[in-house]
Amino acid sequence: KQVRAWYRSIALTSYHTAVRPAMKALVNSVGTGPWLAGLWWGDSQLGFLSVWLGHAIAAPTWGDAAAPLPVDFYIYSAFTESPSSQCFVHSSDRCQACIRRCNDHPLPG
């Protein structure tokens, strides 16, 4: 369901034909963060995977096969659902450092 939700929100074909030219002229990329992390009890990996799959399917609807609509996924450790879960999308060494930083500097409770 989450892959489909991302697809529907990004696919140019989801929008009325009257607004598509304006969207193509104005939108150069899409940025997101821990989308769905709260829904998945803070599991940012599942949220990231949903974004990645949905975007891979939706990006070609923007028409330029050589340079489809890019997505930028911003990771950060300071969000309320599960402060260190964003750490899991890093490589092993960076993940461990991120978790240590979250444990040493917890969010105010």
N, C-alpha and C positions, 0 to 999 in steps of 0.2 A: 504494500500500500504506500509506503514512504517513497519508494522509487517512482511510482506513478504520480504521487503528489508533486515531487520535484520536477518531473517531466512536464506535467501540466502547467506548472508555474513558469517554466523557462521556455518551452517550445513556442516559437513565434506563431505557429499554426493554432495555438490555443486562444489567440487574440483576434478580434474582429479585423477583417481586411482593411477597414478604414484607418486603423491606428498602426498597422504594421510598418508603413513607410516611415512614420515618425519614430517608432521604436528602433528601426534599423539605423536611422540617422543619429539617434541620441545614445543608444546603449552600445558600449564598446566591450564591456566585460561584466561579470556578475561576481560579487563578493559575498561570502557567507562565513559563519563561524560554527560553533558547536550545534548546528541545526539537528534537532531530534535528540540531542543528548539528554534532555530532561525526560522525554518520552521513554527513552531506553534506560532510565535510572542512571543517567550519567555516562552511558557507554558511547563515547565519542567515535569509537571505531565503527559501530553500526551506522551512526549518523553520517560519518564520512563516506562509508561505502554506499549508502543510499544516494548521497549527493553525486558521487563519482559516476555511478551507474546511470542515474536519471539524467545527468548532464551529458554523458556520452551519447545517449539516445536523442536528447533534445537539441544539442548544439547544431547539428547539421540542418535543422529546420530554418536556421538563419541564412542559409543559402550559399555561403562561401566555403566550399569543401577544402580549399587550400588553407584557410585560416578560420575555422569555426569559432563561435563565441566562446572565449575563455572563461574559466571560473577560478577565482582565487579563494582558497580555503584558509581562513585565519585561525591559528591555534593560539590559545592562551590558557593559563591555568587558573585565573581568577574569575570563576563564574560559580553561581550558587549551587547548582544541582550536585556537583561532585568536583570540588576544586582541582584535584589532581588527575581526573580522567583524561584531560586533553594530553597529558604526558604520554599516554599510551600510543599516540600516533607518531611519536618520535622513534628514532633508532634506539637500540638498547641503552647505550651509554647516555645519550641525551635524555632518555626517558627516566633513567635512575636519578640523574642530576635534577631534573624537573620535579620529581616526587620529593627528593630531599628538600628542595627549595620550598615546596608547598607545605611540607611538614614543619620546616623551620619558621615559616612565616604564614601561619594559617589566617584565613579570612576572619574578620570579627564575627562573633557568634551572636 
